[in-house]
Amino acid sequence: MSSTVSPRVLMIGWNTPAFLALKEHHADVVSVIAPRHVRRAKSHAPDTTHVAVPNDGDVEQILAGLARAEIAIDEFDFVCTIGEWPIVAAALLAEHGKAVGMKLSAAIALRDKFVQKRLVREAGLPVAGAQMPDLLSDLDGEQLTYPIVIKPLTGAGSQDTHVVSDAAELASLVETYQQPPRGPWLMEEFMEGEELHLDGVVRAGVIRALSVSRYFQNVIDIKSGGLVGSVLLDPNENPDLYSKAQSLLTGVLDAVGHEDGIFHAEAFEKDGELTFSEVGGRLGGGVVQDIVLRRFGVDLADEWARAALGLPPGEPAEPSKEQCGWVHLQAPAGVAEHVPDESELLAQPGCVEAAISIAPGSQIPSFSAASNMKAGAVIIVGDSEEQVRERTLAAAAWFSQAVTVQAPETV
């Protein structure tokens, strides 16, 4: 790549930190965006060419959008995405346009949970058993060993994911998804143990940065009112766990062919052993990026951009010695009447960052539908993992009680 010519980059899907990281490395970026991101993208990058398409994960729509904008796919040096949904489209477009991008086989493995688990199992790594029914009605509920987990093949954020305890619950789920028919589905063995998320950087097949965090509750517990959040575990206090996570992830990333970029993976820990759950080539949800930067000085968005542009890894910034964690804030469902402001959240013990995404008059939904639904988020620091956990859960409880909703009208 010439040092005097800006690389021409097609970025599929909008992510502000990812875009800014590409620009920091002098990329000439064209972004393909879905309607929900149009205002945000144009406000952050008014001088950038944005191509709006109905679905930024659909290759046909992307190519048609580029054609409407009179932009040829073969004029790009790089095609990339930091998102979950468009990863296969980006890889296919890179291959079609003879640009640098993720290998198509790796993109499919990172996106399709059945393919992913099969590759990991064939590599001899511990992973939950899985089947792939075309329709839920194909399953014989009387012949299954419960509990099982039912989820979409290419889902994200635990949306439409269910733990099924018996044949009656399965029959109810079949009825729910009967019209219109949905599928194919992934049916997994239910994994016991505590859920971890593993975030970091891989370059040339070598893990160069790794963060291990323990969820307060397994993510599936959002279906019954659980919180989404975690405490980042100190590598000095958990050397065995970090060693096992590094070993597992090295095998997983090799199995799926993800050699350069960032990753967000999940695993279950039981009796000191790890079992793989799933992995994506993207940023973790919530404020995982901010936590990793604060604790280890690793900027995941910048490392993603460096990998996408074929640049060497960066040098970590000065890390924090404080333990830290985060949580998605919840509030009672209904129309918000009173919402505390961010300064009140920042006054909670250990709270160093806070963001609130609801306001008086907002319709507050149920937070059980998906793990990325929230009323806000906080980052909490402390002297120990246990103190961070206690402070984070206390801040979440305080916020939920501080939000009031309008009383339902009486007839």
C-alpha positions as CSV (number, residue, x, y, z in Angstrom):
1,M,0.0,0.0,0.0
2,S,1.4,3.4,-1.0
3,S,2.0,5.8,1.8
4,T,0.8,8.7,-0.5
5,V,-2.4,7.1,-1.6
6,S,-5.4,6.6,0.7
7,P,-6.7,3.1,0.6
8,R,-10.2,2.9,-0.8
9,V,-12.4,1.0,1.7
10,L,-16.0,-0.2,1.6
11,M,-17.3,-0.6,5.1
12,I,-20.5,-2.6,5.4
13,G,-22.8,-1.6,8.3
14,W,-22.3,1.4,10.6
15,N,-20.2,1.5,13.7
16,T,-18.8,4.9,14.7
17,P,-15.6,3.7,16.5
18,A,-14.8,1.4,13.6
19,F,-15.3,4.2,11.1
20,L,-13.2,6.7,13.0
21,A,-10.4,4.0,13.4
22,L,-10.4,3.5,9.6
23,K,-10.2,7.3,9.1
24,E,-7.4,7.5,11.7
25,H,-5.4,5.3,9.3
26,H,-6.2,7.6,6.4
27,A,-8.7,5.3,4.7
28,D,-11.0,6.8,2.0
29,V,-14.3,5.1,3.2
30,V,-17.6,4.5,1.5
31,S,-20.1,3.2,4.0
32,V,-23.1,1.0,3.3
33,I,-25.8,1.6,5.9
34,A,-29.3,0.4,6.8
35,P,-32.0,2.9,7.4
36,R,-31.7,2.8,11.2
37,H,-28.2,4.1,10.9
38,V,-28.6,6.8,8.3
39,R,-29.0,9.8,10.7
40,R,-26.2,8.6,13.0
41,A,-23.7,7.9,10.1
42,K,-24.4,11.3,8.4
43,S,-24.1,13.2,11.7
44,H,-20.7,11.6,12.5
45,A,-19.4,11.6,9.0
46,P,-21.1,14.3,6.9
47,D,-18.4,14.4,4.3
48,T,-18.4,10.6,3.7
49,T,-20.2,8.8,0.9
50,H,-23.0,6.8,2.5
51,V,-25.0,4.3,0.5
52,A,-28.4,3.5,2.2
53,V,-29.9,0.1,1.5
54,P,-32.9,-1.7,3.0
55,N,-30.7,-4.5,4.5
56,D,-26.9,-4.1,4.9
57,G,-26.5,-7.8,5.1
58,D,-28.0,-8.5,1.7
59,V,-25.4,-8.7,-1.2
60,E,-28.0,-8.0,-3.9
61,Q,-29.2,-4.9,-2.1
62,I,-25.6,-3.7,-1.5
63,L,-24.6,-4.2,-5.1
64,A,-27.8,-2.4,-6.3
65,G,-27.2,0.4,-3.9
66,L,-23.6,0.9,-5.2
67,A,-24.9,0.8,-8.7
68,R,-27.4,3.5,-7.9
69,A,-24.6,5.6,-6.5
70,E,-22.5,4.8,-9.6
71,I,-19.8,3.1,-7.5
72,A,-18.1,-0.1,-8.9
73,I,-17.3,-2.9,-6.5
74,D,-13.9,-3.4,-8.1
75,E,-12.7,0.1,-7.2
76,F,-12.1,-0.8,-3.5
77,D,-8.8,-2.0,-2.0
78,F,-10.5,-3.4,1.1
79,V,-14.0,-4.5,2.0
80,C,-14.8,-5.0,5.7
81,T,-17.4,-4.9,8.5
82,I,-17.2,-4.9,12.3
83,G,-20.8,-6.1,12.5
84,E,-22.4,-9.5,13.1
85,W,-25.0,-9.5,10.4
86,P,-23.1,-8.3,7.3
87,I,-19.9,-10.4,7.8
88,V,-20.7,-12.9,5.0
89,A,-21.8,-10.2,2.6
90,A,-18.6,-8.3,3.2
91,A,-16.4,-11.4,2.6
92,L,-18.4,-12.2,-0.6
93,L,-18.1,-8.7,-1.9
94,A,-14.4,-8.6,-1.2
95,E,-13.9,-11.9,-3.2
96,H,-16.1,-10.6,-6.0
97,G,-14.4,-7.3,-6.3
98,K,-10.9,-8.8,-5.8
99,A,-10.3,-6.7,-2.7
100,V,-8.7,-7.6,0.5
101,G,-11.2,-9.0,3.0
102,M,-12.1,-11.8,5.3
103,K,-12.0,-15.3,3.8
104,L,-15.5,-16.4,2.8
105,S,-15.2,-19.7,4.6
106,A,-14.2,-18.0,7.8
107,A,-17.0,-15.5,7.6
108,I,-19.6,-18.3,7.1
109,A,-18.1,-20.2,10.1
110,L,-18.2,-17.1,12.3
111,R,-21.8,-16.4,11.3
112,D,-23.5,-19.8,11.1
113,K,-23.5,-21.5,14.6
114,F,-24.0,-25.0,13.3
115,V,-21.0,-24.8,10.9
116,Q,-19.0,-23.2,13.6
117,K,-19.7,-25.9,16.2
118,R,-19.1,-28.7,13.7
119,L,-15.7,-27.4,12.9
120,V,-14.8,-26.9,16.6
121,R,-16.0,-30.4,17.4
122,E,-14.0,-31.9,14.5
123,A,-10.9,-30.2,15.9
124,G,-11.4,-32.2,19.1
125,L,-12.4,-29.3,21.3
126,P,-15.1,-29.4,24.0
127,V,-18.4,-28.0,22.6
128,A,-22.1,-28.6,23.2
129,G,-23.8,-31.2,21.1
130,A,-26.0,-29.7,18.3
131,Q,-28.6,-30.7,15.7
132,M,-30.2,-28.7,13.0
133,P,-33.9,-29.2,12.4
134,D,-35.4,-27.4,9.4
135,L,-38.6,-26.7,11.3
136,L,-39.2,-27.1,15.0
137,S,-42.1,-29.4,14.2
138,D,-39.5,-31.9,12.8
139,L,-38.4,-32.6,16.4
140,D,-39.9,-35.6,18.3
141,G,-40.4,-34.0,21.7
142,E,-40.8,-37.4,23.4
143,Q,-37.5,-38.6,22.3
144,L,-35.3,-35.7,23.4
145,T,-33.2,-35.4,26.5
146,Y,-34.1,-32.2,28.3
147,P,-33.2,-29.4,28.9
148,I,-32.3,-28.2,25.4
149,V,-31.6,-24.8,23.9
150,I,-33.3,-23.7,20.7
151,K,-31.9,-20.7,18.8
152,P,-31.7,-19.3,15.3
153,L,-28.7,-20.5,13.2
154,T,-27.6,-16.9,12.6
155,G,-29.0,-15.1,15.6
156,A,-27.4,-12.6,17.9
157,G,-28.0,-11.1,21.3
158,S,-29.9,-14.1,22.5
159,Q,-32.9,-13.1,20.4
160,D,-35.4,-15.9,19.9
161,T,-33.3,-18.2,22.1
162,H,-35.1,-20.5,24.5
163,V,-34.3,-23.0,27.1
164,V,-36.9,-25.9,26.7
165,S,-37.4,-28.1,29.8
166,D,-39.9,-30.7,28.5
167,A,-42.0,-31.9,25.6
168,A,-44.9,-29.6,26.5
169,E,-42.7,-26.5,26.4
170,L,-41.4,-27.6,23.0
171,A,-44.9,-28.1,21.7
172,S,-45.7,-24.5,22.8
173,L,-42.6,-23.2,21.0
174,V,-43.6,-25.1,17.8
175,E,-46.9,-23.3,17.9
176,T,-45.3,-19.9,18.5
177,Y,-43.1,-20.3,15.4
178,Q,-45.5,-22.2,13.2
179,Q,-46.9,-19.2,11.2
180,P,-45.1,-17.9,9.4
181,P,-42.7,-21.0,9.4
182,R,-39.3,-20.2,10.8
183,G,-36.1,-22.2,10.4
184,P,-33.7,-23.9,10.1
185,W,-33.0,-23.9,13.8
186,L,-30.1,-24.9,16.0
187,M,-30.9,-27.3,18.8
188,E,-28.2,-27.5,21.4
189,E,-27.4,-29.5,24.5
190,F,-27.9,-27.3,27.6
191,M,-24.6,-26.4,29.1
192,E,-24.2,-26.2,32.9
193,G,-21.7,-23.9,34.5
194,E,-20.9,-20.2,34.6
195,E,-20.8,-18.2,31.3
196,L,-17.7,-16.3,30.4
197,H,-17.1,-13.9,27.5
198,L,-13.6,-13.8,25.9
199,D,-12.6,-10.7,23.9
200,G,-9.4,-9.8,22.2
201,V,-7.2,-9.7,19.1
202,V,-5.8,-12.4,16.8
203,R,-3.1,-11.7,14.2
204,A,-1.6,-14.3,11.9
205,G,-3.4,-16.9,13.9
206,V,-1.8,-15.8,17.2
207,I,-3.8,-14.3,20.0
208,R,-2.2,-11.0,20.9
209,A,-4.7,-9.7,23.5
210,L,-7.2,-11.6,25.6
211,S,-9.7,-10.4,28.2
212,V,-11.8,-12.9,30.2
213,S,-14.9,-11.7,31.9
214,R,-17.6,-13.5,34.0
215,Y,-21.2,-12.6,33.4
216,F,-23.2,-11.9,36.6
217,Q,-25.8,-14.4,35.3
218,N,-25.7,-16.5,32.2
219,V,-27.1,-14.5,29.3
220,I,-30.0,-16.9,28.7
221,D,-31.3,-15.8,32.2
222,I,-32.5,-12.5,30.7
223,K,-35.6,-14.5,29.8
224,S,-36.5,-14.6,33.5
225,G,-35.4,-11.1,34.4
226,G,-31.6,-11.6,34.6
227,L,-29.1,-8.7,34.2
228,V,-26.6,-8.5,31.3
229,G,-23.2,-7.5,32.6
230,S,-19.9,-8.9,33.7
231,V,-16.8,-8.4,35.8
232,L,-13.4,-8.5,34.0
233,L,-11.2,-11.1,35.6
234,D,-7.7,-10.1,36.6
235,P,-5.1,-12.3,34.7
236,N,-2.8,-12.2,37.7
237,E,-5.4,-13.6,40.0
238,N,-6.8,-16.1,37.5
239,P,-3.7,-17.4,35.6
240,D,-5.0,-20.9,35.1
241,L,-8.3,-19.7,33.7
242,Y,-6.5,-17.3,31.3
243,S,-4.2,-20.2,30.2
244,K,-7.2,-22.5,29.5
245,A,-9.1,-19.7,27.7
246,Q,-6.0,-18.9,25.5
247,S,-5.6,-22.6,24.7
248,L,-9.3,-23.1,23.9
249,L,-9.6,-20.0,21.8
250,T,-6.4,-20.7,19.8
251,G,-7.9,-24.0,18.7
252,V,-11.3,-22.5,18.0
253,L,-10.0,-19.6,15.9
254,D,-7.8,-22.0,14.0
255,A,-10.8,-24.4,13.4
256,V,-13.0,-21.6,12.0
257,G,-10.2,-20.0,10.0
258,H,-10.3,-16.6,11.8
259,E,-6.7,-15.5,11.6
260,D,-6.7,-11.7,11.6
261,G,-9.0,-9.4,13.5
262,I,-10.9,-9.2,16.7
263,F,-13.1,-11.8,18.4
264,H,-15.9,-12.0,20.9
265,A,-16.4,-15.6,22.2
266,E,-18.4,-17.2,25.0
267,A,-17.6,-20.3,27.0
268,F,-19.0,-22.2,30.0
269,E,-16.8,-22.9,33.1
270,K,-17.6,-25.9,35.2
271,D,-15.3,-27.6,37.7
272,G,-12.4,-25.6,36.4
273,E,-12.8,-26.7,32.8
274,L,-14.0,-24.7,29.8
275,T,-16.5,-25.7,27.1
276,F,-16.8,-23.6,24.0
277,S,-20.2,-21.9,23.2
278,E,-19.8,-19.6,20.2
279,V,-17.5,-17.0,18.7
280,G,-17.9,-13.9,16.4
281,G,-15.4,-11.8,14.6
282,R,-16.7,-8.6,16.1
283,L,-16.9,-6.3,19.1
284,G,-18.6,-7.6,22.2
285,G,-21.9,-6.0,23.0
286,G,-22.5,-3.6,25.8
287,V,-19.5,-1.5,26.8
288,V,-17.0,-4.4,26.4
289,Q,-14.8,-2.3,24.1
290,D,-14.6,0.4,26.8
291,I,-13.8,-2.1,29.5
292,V,-11.0,-3.7,27.6
293,L,-9.5,-0.3,26.7
294,R,-9.7,0.8,30.3
295,R,-8.3,-2.3,31.9
296,F,-5.7,-3.4,29.3
297,G,-5.1,-0.3,27.1
298,V,-6.2,-2.3,24.0
299,D,-8.4,-0.4,21.6
300,L,-10.4,-3.2,19.9
301,A,-11.9,-0.9,17.2
302,D,-8.4,0.3,16.2
303,E,-7.1,-3.3,16.2
304,W,-10.0,-4.3,14.0
305,A,-9.1,-1.4,11.6
306,R,-5.5,-2.4,11.6
307,A,-6.3,-6.0,10.7
308,A,-8.8,-4.9,8.0
309,L,-6.2,-2.7,6.4
310,G,-3.3,-5.2,6.8
311,L,-1.4,-2.9,9.2
312,P,0.7,-4.2,12.1
313,P,-0.9,-4.3,15.6
314,G,-0.8,-1.2,17.7
315,E,0.9,-0.6,21.0
316,P,-1.4,-0.8,24.1
317,A,-2.1,2.4,26.0
318,E,-1.4,2.7,29.7
319,P,-3.7,0.1,31.4
320,S,-5.6,0.7,34.6
321,K,-4.8,-1.2,37.8
322,E,-8.4,-1.0,39.0
323,Q,-10.7,-4.0,38.6
324,C,-13.8,-3.1,36.5
325,G,-17.1,-4.3,35.3
326,W,-20.2,-3.2,33.5
327,V,-24.0,-3.8,33.3
328,H,-26.9,-3.0,31.1
329,L,-29.4,-1.0,33.2
330,Q,-33.1,-2.1,33.4
331,A,-36.2,-0.3,34.4
332,P,-39.9,-1.2,34.9
333,A,-41.9,-1.7,31.7
334,G,-44.3,1.2,30.9
335,V,-44.1,4.9,30.0
336,A,-41.3,6.5,31.9
337,E,-42.4,9.3,34.3
338,H,-39.1,10.0,36.1
339,V,-35.6,9.1,35.0
340,P,-32.5,10.0,37.0
341,D,-29.8,11.8,35.2
342,E,-26.3,10.6,34.6
343,S,-24.8,12.7,37.4
344,E,-26.8,10.7,39.9
345,L,-25.5,7.5,38.4
346,L,-22.0,8.8,38.5
347,A,-22.5,9.4,42.2
348,Q,-22.9,5.7,42.9
349,P,-19.9,4.0,44.5
350,G,-17.2,3.2,41.9
351,C,-19.2,4.5,38.9
352,V,-16.8,6.1,36.4
353,E,-18.9,6.1,33.2
354,A,-22.7,6.2,32.7
355,A,-25.1,6.5,29.8
356,I,-28.9,6.6,30.0
357,S,-30.9,5.8,26.9
358,I,-34.4,6.5,28.1
359,A,-36.1,9.7,29.0
360,P,-39.4,10.8,30.5
361,G,-42.1,9.9,28.1
362,S,-40.2,6.9,26.7
363,Q,-42.0,3.6,26.3
364,I,-39.8,1.2,28.3
365,P,-40.0,-2.3,26.8
366,S,-39.5,-5.7,28.4
367,F,-35.8,-6.4,28.6
368,S,-36.2,-10.1,28.2
369,A,-36.3,-10.2,24.4
370,A,-32.6,-9.7,23.6
371,S,-29.3,-9.1,25.5
372,N,-28.7,-5.8,23.7
373,M,-31.8,-4.1,25.1
374,K,-31.1,-1.7,27.8
375,A,-32.2,1.5,29.6
376,G,-28.6,2.6,29.9
377,A,-25.2,1.2,31.0
378,V,-22.5,1.9,33.6
379,I,-18.9,1.0,34.1
380,I,-17.9,0.4,37.7
381,V,-14.4,0.1,39.2
382,G,-13.1,-1.2,42.5
383,D,-10.3,-2.8,44.4
384,S,-11.4,-6.4,43.9
385,E,-13.5,-8.4,41.6
386,E,-16.0,-9.0,44.4
387,Q,-16.2,-5.3,45.2
388,V,-16.9,-4.5,41.5
389,R,-19.6,-7.1,41.4
390,E,-21.3,-5.8,44.5
391,R,-21.1,-2.1,43.4
392,T,-22.3,-2.9,39.9
393,L,-25.3,-4.9,41.0
394,A,-26.1,-2.2,43.6
395,A,-26.0,0.5,40.9
396,A,-28.3,-1.5,38.7
397,A,-30.8,-2.0,41.5
398,W,-30.7,1.7,42.4
399,F,-31.4,2.8,38.9
400,S,-34.3,0.3,38.4
401,Q,-35.9,1.6,41.6
402,A,-35.2,5.3,40.8
403,V,-37.1,5.1,37.5
404,T,-40.8,5.5,37.9
405,V,-43.4,4.8,35.2
406,Q,-46.9,6.2,34.7
407,A,-49.6,4.3,36.5
408,P,-52.0,2.5,34.1
409,E,-55.2,4.3,33.4
410,T,-58.2,3.0,35.2
411,V,-61.5,2.5,33.5
